[in-house]
Amino acid sequence: RSLANDPPIIVADEPTGNLDQTTAQNVFSLFQRLVAQGKTIFMVTHDRDLAERVSRTITLTDGEIVDDSAG
């Protein structure tokens, strides 16, 4: 539903958290296609492997930014 109105920005809170590996990969592939179309995706995740696959990562500890890196 969140994509129905073609938003320029998508916020995803733990989008792959309770998914099996195949479905999680499908979700991430969709996000990659959306980014290629010019969309911005803000994603919250505790999955470090997933975080390493994105173009920019901001790491928080106790609500404070401790790292902001392009990858």
C-alpha positions in Angstrom: 0.0 0.0 0.0 2.8 2.4 0.8 3.9 2.4 -2.9 0.4 2.9 -4.4 0.7 6.7 -4.5 4.3 6.6 -6.0 5.9 8.5 -3.1 9.4 10.1 -3.6 10.5 8.9 -0.1 9.8 5.6 1.5 10.4 4.9 5.2 10.9 1.2 6.0 11.2 0.1 9.7 12.8 -3.4 9.8 11.4 -4.4 6.4 13.2 -7.7 6.4 13.1 -8.4 10.1 10.7 -11.5 10.2 11.2 -12.7 6.7 13.0 -15.8 5.3 16.1 -15.2 3.3 14.5 -15.5 -0.1 11.7 -13.0 0.7 14.1 -10.6 2.4 16.2 -10.6 -0.8 13.1 -9.9 -2.9 12.3 -6.9 -0.7 15.8 -5.6 -0.9 15.8 -6.1 -4.7 12.6 -4.1 -4.9 14.3 -1.3 -2.9 17.2 -1.3 -5.3 14.9 -0.9 -8.3 13.1 1.9 -6.5 16.4 3.7 -5.8 17.3 3.2 -9.5 14.1 5.0 -10.3 15.1 8.0 -8.2 13.3 7.1 -4.9 14.9 7.7 -1.5 14.5 5.0 1.0 15.1 5.5 4.8 15.5 2.0 6.3 15.9 1.0 9.9 17.6 -2.3 10.4 19.6 -4.3 13.0 20.8 -6.5 10.2 24.5 -5.5 9.6 24.8 -7.6 6.4 21.8 -5.7 4.9 23.2 -2.3 6.1 26.5 -3.0 4.3 24.6 -3.3 1.0 23.3 0.3 0.9 24.8 3.5 -0.3 24.8 5.3 3.0 24.7 4.1 6.6 24.0 6.2 9.7 24.7 4.2 12.9 23.0 5.2 16.2 23.9 4.3 19.7 21.7 5.4 22.5 20.0 7.8 20.2 23.2 9.5 19.1 24.8 9.4 15.7 28.1 7.5 16.1 28.9 7.0 12.4 27.8 8.4 9.1 29.4 6.6 6.1 28.9 6.2 2.4 29.4 2.7 1.2 
